[in-house]
Amino acid sequence: GSRWTLQATRMNMAFGESFTVKPDQMQMLNALLILIFVPIFDLLIYPLVGLCRINITPLRKMAAGMIFAALAFGAATLVEVNVVKTVVEPAPAEQCLLQVFNLAEGDINVGVTGSDLFQAPIPKLQDPPAYETLPLGAPVKELNIDVTFSESKHTCRHTFEEQKAYSLIIYSDITGINCKLVEDYIKKDESGNPNVRFFNTRTEAINITVGETWFYVPPDHSMSPNKSVTRGNYPSVGCSLLSKTCDDLNLGLLDFGASYTFILMEVKESGAIMTKMEDVQANNVHIAWQIPQYVLLTAGEVMFSITGLEFSYSQAPNNMKSVLQAGWLLTVAFGNVIVLIVAEGAGLDQWKEFLLFAALLLGVCIIFSIMAHFYTYVDPDQLNKMYSEDSGKEENDDDDKKNKNDDIPLKKPEHQKSTRM
């Protein structure tokens, strides 16, 4: 449940313009489907399978339930492989991620010492297509960045740290070409909402309110903090400066899971001239694609868990039913331990975790099926009758033994014997 909820945070959760499904709300689908599937399986599916002259035993139901659960994790793997395409993975050790924003008055060429990145010219206000991996060769390194603009070359020097993401913002002013290095936040929001930040090129600070979130944007080519906002369309966002106000800031659609940078070029009373950059892509896999895996998992749960509880209860005598139920719950505890070890200790990608769980389920299903083939079912009524007879026999033996002891005459102790004088 926790892993599939985390998967849902990286998916598009919109159904139309005004209706969305939160990641935690998708888990109610499991409980709802259980209520629907239990009567359907009992009244429709099992009788139809029985008409095909297939002997439906509890252990066969449980083996089929394992297969459905494995198929559910297989479906989750396929969904996860497509979901992670919009995720920006952190750079490995001794490397970092870098993208370039060109705010100069024309195309520029960028060269970073010790790398062959950015071979092609970067157009003005181009939204970077992706982050580039910059090799550092050390946990922290200071690098020279050469910027060529209008046949003149300028050199900037910045310090980079491993496994971090940066935006290099290049702009021109009266002094020439300048560079500003800003650390980026590339992790998708845990609630699935978009992240937003503003870069102010003006000499005056700006206050911007997006929905219920307030941003203070410092002046003189400064970046605001990165904040999460509610997903939606924002055609008219209020902003204010010390000297004037503006009420027509059109941010457009801020979609699930995306990270945006807005470059504020000029602010007027009628609005603002700005450019929208998408640092991290929006979630493009719809949350409805999780429905098949929930359907398969619930079908497996109905066939395995419910049948398993019934099986462990019915195949035990009256004086062992609680023990067998406790044993069943103990296996659930061991399963949670396995999930904890894999999730926290293995360090696998999520799609690899799902694939591993599917493989484990199939492997266990094979072992379980072999054991089930040699199992001999016990009639619960006959089992209880047998135990009742055994119990009654033991009681009769105890009574006979007691009666036999009562028939034996008591022997007087030696000191109580009478003598005749």
C-alpha positions as CSV (number, residue, x, y, z in Angstrom):
1,G,0.0,0.0,0.0
2,S,2.7,2.5,0.9
3,R,4.7,1.7,-2.3
4,W,1.7,2.0,-4.6
5,T,0.7,5.3,-2.9
6,L,4.2,6.6,-3.5
7,Q,3.8,5.5,-7.1
8,A,0.5,7.5,-7.4
9,T,2.2,10.7,-6.2
10,R,4.1,10.7,-9.5
11,M,1.0,10.2,-11.7
12,N,-1.6,12.6,-13.2
13,M,-4.5,12.6,-10.8
14,A,-7.0,14.8,-12.7
15,F,-10.4,13.5,-13.9
16,G,-11.7,16.5,-15.9
17,E,-11.2,20.1,-14.9
18,S,-12.4,20.1,-11.3
19,F,-12.2,16.5,-10.0
20,T,-9.0,14.9,-8.8
21,V,-8.1,11.8,-6.8
22,K,-5.4,12.0,-4.2
23,P,-2.8,9.2,-3.9
24,D,-4.1,8.0,-0.4
25,Q,-7.6,7.9,-1.8
26,M,-6.7,5.2,-4.3
27,Q,-6.2,2.7,-1.5
28,M,-10.0,2.8,-0.8
29,L,-10.3,1.0,-4.2
30,N,-9.0,-2.2,-2.6
31,A,-11.6,-2.2,0.2
32,L,-14.4,-1.3,-2.2
33,L,-13.4,-4.1,-4.6
34,I,-13.3,-6.6,-1.8
35,L,-16.9,-5.8,-1.0
36,I,-17.9,-6.2,-4.6
37,F,-15.7,-9.3,-5.4
38,V,-16.7,-11.5,-2.5
39,P,-20.3,-12.1,-3.6
40,I,-19.3,-12.1,-7.3
41,F,-16.8,-14.9,-6.7
42,D,-19.1,-16.9,-4.4
43,L,-22.2,-16.6,-6.5
44,L,-20.9,-16.3,-10.0
45,I,-17.3,-17.2,-10.7
46,Y,-16.9,-20.3,-8.6
47,P,-20.2,-21.9,-9.8
48,L,-19.2,-21.2,-13.4
49,V,-15.8,-22.8,-12.9
50,G,-17.5,-25.7,-11.3
51,L,-19.7,-26.2,-14.4
52,C,-16.5,-26.8,-16.3
53,R,-16.0,-29.9,-14.1
54,I,-13.0,-28.3,-12.4
55,N,-12.7,-29.3,-8.7
56,I,-12.3,-26.1,-6.9
57,T,-10.5,-26.8,-3.6
58,P,-9.4,-24.2,-1.1
59,L,-5.7,-24.8,-1.8
60,R,-6.3,-24.4,-5.6
61,K,-8.1,-21.1,-4.9
62,M,-5.1,-20.0,-2.8
63,A,-2.6,-20.9,-5.5
64,A,-4.6,-19.1,-8.1
65,G,-4.8,-16.1,-5.7
66,M,-1.0,-16.0,-5.6
67,I,-0.8,-15.9,-9.4
68,F,-3.3,-13.0,-9.5
69,A,-1.2,-11.1,-6.9
70,A,2.0,-11.8,-9.0
71,L,0.2,-10.4,-12.1
72,A,-0.8,-7.3,-10.0
73,F,2.9,-6.6,-9.3
74,G,3.7,-7.3,-12.9
75,A,1.2,-4.6,-13.9
76,A,2.6,-2.2,-11.3
77,T,6.0,-2.8,-12.8
78,L,4.9,-1.8,-16.3
79,V,3.2,1.4,-14.9
80,E,6.3,2.3,-12.8
81,V,8.6,2.0,-15.8
82,N,6.5,4.6,-17.6
83,V,6.1,6.8,-14.5
84,V,9.8,7.2,-13.8
85,K,10.3,8.7,-17.3
86,T,9.2,12.1,-15.9
87,V,11.4,11.7,-12.7
88,V,14.8,13.4,-12.7
89,E,17.2,11.0,-11.0
90,P,19.9,12.5,-8.8
91,A,23.5,12.5,-10.2
92,P,25.8,9.7,-9.0
93,A,28.8,10.4,-6.8
94,E,31.3,13.0,-8.0
95,Q,28.8,14.3,-10.5
96,C,26.1,16.9,-10.6
97,L,23.2,18.0,-12.8
98,L,23.3,21.3,-14.7
99,Q,20.9,23.2,-17.0
100,V,21.4,26.7,-18.5
101,F,18.9,29.6,-18.8
102,N,19.9,32.2,-21.4
103,L,18.5,35.6,-20.5
104,A,21.0,37.5,-22.7
105,E,20.0,39.4,-25.8
106,G,21.0,36.7,-28.2
107,D,22.3,33.2,-28.6
108,I,25.2,32.1,-26.5
109,N,27.8,29.3,-26.4
110,V,28.7,27.7,-23.0
111,G,31.7,25.7,-22.2
112,V,32.5,24.1,-18.9
113,T,36.1,23.2,-18.0
114,G,36.7,19.4,-18.1
115,S,33.5,18.5,-20.0
116,D,32.1,18.6,-23.5
117,L,28.6,19.7,-22.6
118,F,26.5,22.3,-24.4
119,Q,28.2,22.0,-27.8
120,A,25.3,23.7,-29.6
121,P,24.4,27.4,-29.2
122,I,21.7,28.1,-26.6
123,P,18.9,30.4,-27.9
124,K,17.5,33.2,-25.8
125,L,14.9,32.2,-23.3
126,Q,15.0,28.6,-24.4
127,D,13.4,26.1,-22.0
128,P,16.2,23.6,-21.3
129,P,15.2,20.2,-22.7
130,A,16.8,18.2,-19.9
131,Y,19.5,18.4,-17.2
132,E,23.0,17.5,-18.3
133,T,25.3,15.4,-16.1
134,L,28.5,17.3,-15.2
135,P,31.5,15.3,-14.1
136,L,33.4,16.8,-11.1
137,G,35.9,14.1,-10.2
138,A,35.6,15.2,-6.5
139,P,32.8,15.8,-3.9
140,V,33.2,19.5,-4.3
141,K,34.9,21.3,-7.2
142,E,35.2,24.9,-8.5
143,L,35.0,25.1,-12.3
144,N,35.4,27.8,-14.9
145,I,32.4,28.5,-17.2
146,D,33.2,30.2,-20.5
147,V,30.3,32.1,-22.1
148,T,30.7,33.4,-25.7
149,F,28.2,36.2,-26.7
150,S,28.5,38.4,-29.8
151,E,32.1,37.1,-30.5
152,S,33.2,38.2,-27.0
153,K,34.2,35.7,-24.3
154,H,33.4,35.9,-20.6
155,T,34.5,33.6,-17.9
156,C,32.5,32.8,-14.7
157,R,33.7,30.6,-11.8
158,H,31.4,28.6,-9.6
159,T,31.6,25.9,-7.0
160,F,29.6,22.6,-7.6
161,E,28.8,19.8,-5.2
162,E,28.2,16.2,-6.1
163,Q,24.7,14.8,-6.4
164,K,23.1,18.2,-6.6
165,A,21.2,19.9,-9.4
166,Y,21.9,23.5,-10.6
167,S,20.5,26.1,-12.9
168,L,23.1,28.4,-14.5
169,I,21.4,31.7,-15.3
170,I,23.3,33.8,-17.8
171,Y,22.1,37.4,-18.3
172,S,23.5,40.7,-19.7
173,D,23.6,44.1,-18.2
174,I,25.6,47.3,-18.5
175,T,28.7,45.5,-17.2
176,G,28.5,42.7,-19.7
177,I,27.7,39.0,-19.3
178,N,27.0,37.7,-15.8
179,C,26.4,34.2,-14.4
180,K,24.3,33.2,-11.4
181,L,24.3,29.6,-10.1
182,V,21.1,28.5,-8.4
183,E,20.6,25.1,-6.6
184,D,17.5,23.3,-7.9
185,Y,14.9,21.1,-6.1
186,I,14.3,18.2,-8.5
187,K,12.4,15.8,-6.2
188,K,8.7,15.6,-7.0
189,D,6.3,16.7,-4.2
190,E,5.1,13.9,-2.0
191,S,1.5,15.1,-2.4
192,G,1.8,15.2,-6.2
193,N,1.4,19.0,-6.3
194,P,3.6,21.2,-8.6
195,N,6.6,23.2,-7.3
196,V,7.0,26.8,-8.3
197,R,9.8,29.5,-8.0
198,F,10.3,32.9,-9.5
199,F,13.4,34.6,-10.8
200,N,13.3,38.4,-10.7
201,T,15.4,40.4,-13.2
202,R,14.1,43.8,-12.0
203,T,15.6,46.2,-9.4
204,E,12.6,46.1,-7.2
205,A,11.3,43.2,-5.0
206,I,8.0,41.5,-6.0
207,N,5.3,39.8,-3.8
208,I,3.3,37.2,-5.6
209,T,0.4,35.1,-4.3
210,V,-0.4,31.8,-6.1
211,G,-3.6,30.4,-4.7
212,E,-2.9,30.4,-0.9
213,T,0.9,30.4,-1.3
214,W,2.9,33.6,-0.9
215,F,6.2,34.3,-2.6
216,Y,8.7,37.0,-1.9
217,V,11.0,37.5,-4.9
218,P,14.2,39.5,-4.1
219,P,15.4,42.1,-6.6
220,D,18.4,42.2,-8.9
221,H,18.4,38.8,-10.6
222,S,17.5,36.8,-7.5
223,M,15.5,33.6,-7.1
224,S,12.6,33.0,-4.7
225,P,12.4,29.9,-2.6
226,N,10.9,26.8,-4.2
227,K,7.3,26.2,-2.9
228,S,4.5,23.7,-3.5
229,V,1.2,25.0,-4.8
230,T,-2.1,23.4,-5.5
231,R,-2.5,22.0,-9.0
232,G,-4.7,24.1,-11.4
233,N,-5.0,26.9,-13.9
234,Y,-3.8,30.3,-12.8
235,P,-4.8,32.8,-15.5
236,S,-4.8,35.8,-13.1
237,V,-2.3,35.9,-10.2
238,G,-1.9,38.9,-8.1
239,C,1.5,40.6,-7.6
240,S,2.7,43.8,-6.1
241,L,5.8,46.0,-5.9
242,L,6.5,48.8,-3.5
243,S,5.6,51.3,-6.2
244,K,2.7,49.7,-8.0
245,T,0.5,46.6,-8.2
246,C,-0.2,44.2,-11.0
247,D,-3.1,41.8,-11.2
248,D,-2.7,39.9,-14.5
249,L,0.1,37.4,-14.0
250,N,-0.9,34.4,-16.2
251,L,0.9,31.3,-15.0
252,G,-1.2,28.9,-17.1
253,L,-1.6,25.3,-16.0
254,L,0.5,24.2,-13.1
255,D,0.3,20.4,-13.4
256,F,0.9,17.5,-11.1
257,G,4.5,16.7,-10.2
258,A,6.1,19.4,-12.3
259,S,8.6,22.0,-11.2
260,Y,8.4,25.5,-12.8
261,T,10.7,28.5,-12.9
262,F,9.1,31.8,-14.0
263,I,11.5,34.4,-15.3
264,L,10.0,37.9,-14.5
265,M,11.4,40.2,-17.2
266,E,9.3,43.3,-16.7
267,V,6.4,44.2,-14.5
268,K,3.7,46.7,-15.6
269,E,0.3,47.7,-14.1
270,S,-1.4,45.7,-16.7
271,G,0.6,42.6,-16.0
272,A,4.1,41.1,-16.4
273,I,6.3,40.0,-19.2
274,M,7.6,36.6,-18.1
275,T,8.8,33.3,-19.4
276,K,7.8,29.9,-18.1
277,M,10.4,27.1,-17.7
278,E,9.6,23.5,-16.9
279,D,12.5,22.2,-14.8
280,V,10.9,18.8,-14.0
281,Q,8.2,17.3,-16.4
282,A,4.6,17.0,-15.3
283,N,3.2,13.6,-14.5
284,N,2.0,12.2,-17.9
285,V,0.8,8.7,-16.7
286,H,-2.8,8.9,-15.5
287,I,-3.6,7.5,-12.1
288,A,-6.4,5.4,-13.7
289,W,-3.6,3.1,-14.9
290,Q,-3.4,1.8,-11.3
291,I,-6.9,0.4,-11.5
292,P,-5.9,-2.9,-13.2
293,Q,-3.2,-3.7,-10.6
294,Y,-5.7,-3.0,-7.8
295,V,-8.3,-5.2,-9.5
296,L,-5.8,-8.1,-9.9
297,L,-4.5,-7.7,-6.3
298,T,-8.0,-7.7,-4.9
299,A,-9.0,-10.8,-6.9
300,G,-5.9,-12.5,-5.5
301,E,-6.7,-11.3,-2.0
302,V,-10.3,-12.7,-2.2
303,M,-9.0,-16.0,-3.5
304,F,-6.0,-16.3,-1.1
305,S,-6.6,-14.4,2.1
306,I,-10.3,-15.1,2.6
307,T,-9.9,-18.8,1.5
308,G,-6.8,-19.2,3.6
309,L,-8.6,-18.0,6.8
310,E,-11.4,-20.3,6.1
311,F,-9.1,-23.2,5.4
312,S,-6.9,-22.7,8.5
313,Y,-10.1,-22.5,10.6
314,S,-12.0,-25.5,9.1
315,Q,-9.0,-27.9,9.0
316,A,-8.3,-27.5,12.7
317,P,-10.1,-29.2,15.7
318,N,-12.0,-27.0,18.1
319,N,-9.2,-26.9,20.6
320,M,-6.7,-25.8,17.9
321,K,-8.6,-23.2,15.9
322,S,-7.2,-20.2,17.7
323,V,-3.7,-21.6,17.4
324,L,-4.1,-22.0,13.6
325,Q,-5.5,-18.4,13.3
326,A,-2.5,-17.1,15.2
327,G,-0.2,-19.1,12.9
328,W,-1.9,-17.5,9.9
329,L,-1.4,-14.0,11.2
330,L,2.2,-14.9,12.0
331,T,2.9,-15.6,8.3
332,V,1.5,-12.1,7.6
333,A,4.0,-10.7,10.1
334,F,6.9,-12.5,8.4
335,G,5.7,-11.1,5.0
336,N,5.8,-7.6,6.4
337,V,9.4,-8.2,7.6
338,I,10.3,-9.3,4.1
339,V,8.8,-6.1,2.6
340,L,10.7,-4.0,5.2
341,I,14.0,-5.7,4.3
342,V,13.5,-5.3,0.6
343,A,12.2,-1.7,0.8
344,E,14.7,-0.3,3.3
345,G,17.7,-2.5,3.0
346,A,18.0,-3.6,-0.7
347,G,18.1,-0.1,-2.1
348,L,16.4,-1.1,-5.4
349,D,14.4,1.1,-7.7
350,Q,10.7,0.8,-7.2
351,W,10.0,-1.1,-10.5
352,K,12.7,-3.6,-9.5
353,E,11.0,-4.0,-6.1
354,F,7.7,-4.7,-7.8
355,L,9.4,-7.2,-10.2
356,L,11.1,-8.9,-7.2
357,F,7.8,-9.3,-5.3
358,A,6.2,-10.8,-8.5
359,A,9.0,-13.3,-8.8
360,L,8.9,-14.2,-5.1
361,L,5.1,-14.8,-5.4
362,L,5.5,-17.1,-8.4
363,G,8.3,-19.0,-6.7
364,V,6.3,-19.4,-3.5
365,C,3.2,-20.4,-5.6
366,I,5.2,-23.3,-7.1
367,I,6.3,-24.5,-3.7
368,F,2.8,-24.1,-2.3
369,S,1.2,-26.0,-5.2
370,I,3.6,-29.0,-4.7
371,M,2.7,-29.1,-1.0
372,A,-1.0,-28.7,-1.7
373,H,-0.9,-31.7,-4.2
374,F,0.1,-34.0,-1.3
375,Y,-2.3,-32.6,1.2
376,T,-5.2,-34.7,2.5
377,Y,-8.3,-32.8,3.4
378,V,-10.0,-33.4,6.7
379,D,-13.8,-33.4,7.2
380,P,-14.3,-30.8,10.0
381,D,-17.4,-32.6,11.4
382,Q,-15.6,-36.0,11.4
383,L,-12.5,-34.3,13.0
384,N,-14.6,-32.8,15.8
385,K,-16.4,-36.1,16.3
386,M,-13.1,-38.0,16.5
387,Y,-11.8,-35.6,19.0
388,S,-15.0,-35.8,21.0
389,E,-14.8,-39.6,21.0
390,D,-11.2,-39.5,22.1
391,S,-12.1,-36.9,24.8
392,G,-15.0,-39.1,26.0
393,K,-12.9,-42.2,26.0
394,E,-10.3,-40.5,28.1
395,E,-13.0,-39.4,30.5
396,N,-14.5,-42.9,30.7
397,D,-11.0,-44.3,31.3
398,D,-10.6,-41.8,34.1
399,D,-14.0,-42.8,35.6
400,D,-13.2,-46.5,35.3
401,K,-9.9,-46.0,37.0
402,K,-11.6,-44.1,39.8
403,N,-14.3,-46.7,40.3
404,K,-11.7,-49.5,40.4
405,N,-9.9,-47.6,43.1
406,D,-13.1,-47.2,45.0
407,D,-13.7,-51.1,45.0
408,I,-10.4,-51.8,46.7
409,P,-10.9,-52.2,50.5
410,L,-8.9,-49.9,52.6
411,K,-6.2,-51.7,54.6
412,K,-5.8,-50.6,58.2
413,P,-2.5,-49.3,59.2
414,E,-0.4,-51.6,61.3
415,H,-0.6,-49.4,64.4
416,Q,-4.5,-49.6,64.3
417,K,-4.7,-53.4,64.4
418,S,-6.5,-54.8,67.6
419,T,-5.0,-57.7,69.6
420,R,-6.8,-60.2,71.9
421,M,-5.4,-60.6,75.3
